[in-house]
Amino acid sequence: MISTKDLAKDNGSGKSTPKTINPGQNTVKINSVELSAPPYDLNSYHMIFNVEGADMGPEFEGFLVDPEKPTGPRYKGQIGRVKSNYYAYKDTTLPNGTQLQRDNQILKAVYYACVSVGKGSWIEEVDGKYATIEQFVKGFSAMISGTWVKMTVGAKEYQNKQGYSAYDLFLVKNEKNSYNMEAADAQPSKLIPFDAEKHIKKTKVEKVESFGDSNPFKDDAVNGDFEFQL
């Protein structure tokens, strides 16, 4: 049986409404946070924010919450998997001799995320509570899930399995007195302005239209990040 349920809806302008968020400044709800080991290095981790945008209204038909349940509920907004850092966290030694530990880098990422959205007290509350970094991130996910935030999201372009141009999303690097994430109602805002020239990593592909219909919670993203970045 051919199903058209997951085709993007025409928004009335002749263009389709994507089901996934795009690079830029986004206001989203954090649904969960998870650690994911890239296939090229199972000892490293990406920390990923699973996010959802605002309710797009009754005309918008988002991705299924559970792809295995075709009659189940659908997301009401655009969704995305946003890495906390472009490069995976791993144990490594920088050219200047500085040693970096995977788990400490993840702890720092969680700390800055908590502070930037006004939940810094959680870090002190859970001191010594978790035995592993995996348990720590699960606790962080439980605490921050449902929180609305603003994010400056960068991306690496790639071609998905359908041959369309798609995005591998990540938070841009923090800058002095500016941040890649903050509370949705933060005033004054200190969110980093989005700069496509700086925040999108281009790949040379044949020109093709993107319909934004590759479910980021289902399809594997292209991993090309073999370096480390603070």
N, C-alpha and C positions, 0 to 999 in steps of 0.2 A: 504494500500500500504506500503510495506517495503522499508524504505529509508536507504541507507548506506552513506549518505552525511557527517555525523558527525563521521565516523570512522577515526581513525588516519591514516595518510599515512605512508607507509614503506619508511624509509629514505635510503634504499639501503644496509643497514648493517644487515637486518633481524629484526630490531627493529623499533617500531613505533615512530614517532615524536609527542611528547605531545603537546596539544593545550594550555596548561597552563604553566606558569613559575614555576620553582622549587625553593626550598630554596637555598640560596647562594648569591653571589654578582651578581646583575642583573642591566643591563642598560635598562631603560624603559622610556616610555612617560606616563606622568600622563594625563589620559583622563578626570577624574573628582575626586572630593572628596565628601564624604557624611557621614552623621551621621546615625547610625543604632542601634536601641534599641534591645538588646537581649531579647528573650521571657521570660527568668526567672526574669528579672527586667526591666520593661518598663520605669523606671526613670533613668536608666543609658544609656550610649552611647558608642559605638565603633566609632572611626573616621576611615574611610576606604578610602584608595587610590585605585581607579580603574585604573590599569595600563596596558600597552601594549608594548611588545618588538618590536624589529626591524622587518622590512619586511622580511618574510621567503622565498620570491620568489614565482613564479607561481605554483610550485608543492605543496605548502602548502595550505591547505584549512582550514582556521580558523573557529571559532564559528561564528554564525550569530550575527550581531550587534543587531538586533531585533529578538528574537526567534519566535515572532508571525508572522514574514514575511519570510517564507521559501525561497522566491526567492530574498530576499533583499541582501544588501552588507554583506560581511564577514570581520572579523578582518584579517589584513595582517600579524599579528604577534601573538605570544603567549600572553595570557592575565592572569590577576590575580587580586584578591581582597586582598589587603595588609592592615591589621590593623596597626594603628600607635602605638599600644601598645597591648601586649597579653591580659591584663585584661581590662575590660570595665571601663570607667570613671564614678565615682559615688560619691555622698556625703557620706563620711565615716569618722570614727575616728580611727586612728591607735592605736595600743596597748600602745604607749608612750603618748597618749593623743592628738597628733597632729590632727587637723581637716582639712580634704580635701574637697574642693568643686568641684563638677563635672565640672562646666563651667570654673573655673579657670584652672583646669588641661587641658582642651581642648585648652584654650587660650595659655597655655604654649607650648603644643604640636605644635600648629600652628606657634607660635613664633620661636621655634627651627627649624622647617621645613623651614620657610622662610629664616632665617639666614644661615642655612646650604647650601642652594642652591643659595645664593646671592640675595635674594629678601626681605631683612630685612626692607627696607624703606617702604614697603607696610603697615607694622604694624603701623607705625606712620601716614601714609596717611589716614588710615581709623579710627583713634582714635575717638570714639564717634559717628561713622556713623551708626552702627547697634544696634538695640534695643534688639535682642535676640541672643543666641549662635547659633541657627539654621540659622539665617540670616547671621551671621558672617562667618560661615563655607561655606555657599553658595557663599558669596563674595570671600572667599579664593579659592574656587573651580574655579570660573570664572577667577580669576587672574592667577592661577598656571596651569590650563589646557593647554596642549600642550607642557609643559616643559619637557625636557629630563633630567633624573637624574640617578644617580647610587644609589642603595639601597643594604644594607645587610639584607637579608630576612631570618628570622627563621620560624619555623613551628611546629605545633602539628599534629601528624599523626592521622588519623581516617579512618573508612571504610565508603565509600559513599553508596548511595542507590543501586548501582549495585554490592556491595560487594567487590569493589576494594580498595586498600590502596590509600588514598588521603591526601592532606595537607591543614590545616587551617593556612594561612600565616599571619605573623606579622613582623614589624620592630624589630630588636634586640635592647637591651638597649644601649643607648649611654655610652661611656666610656671616661675616662680622655684623652683629646687631640685626641679622635677618635670619629667618628660619624656614625650613621646608614644610613645617606643619604647625598648626596652632588651633586653639579652640574655635569653633565655628562663629562664636559671638565675640571674639577677641577685639578689644578696642584700646588703643589704636592698633591696627594690624601691623605685624612685623613679618608678614609672609613674603618670601622671596618673589620678586616679579618673574613671570615666565618669559624666557627668551628662546624662541625656537632655534635660532642659530647656535646657541650654546647648549641647549638642553635636549635636543633631538640628535641622536647618532644615526646618520643616514647610511643606507646601503644602496648600491647600484642595482636596480632591478628594472625590468621592462615596465613601462607605464601600465598601471592597472587600477581600476576603481576598488575602493574598500567599502564593504557594506557593514563593517563592524559586527559581523555575525558569527565570529569564531568565539565560542564560549571559553573565556579564560579560566573558568573553574573546571573545564573538561579537557581541553586540548593542551598538549605539551608545548611550551614556548621554546623558541630557539635559544640555546645557551651558547654564547661565544665569549664569556667573561672569564678569561684565564689569568687575570691580573688582580691585584688588590689595591683598594683605594680607601684612604682614611676618610 
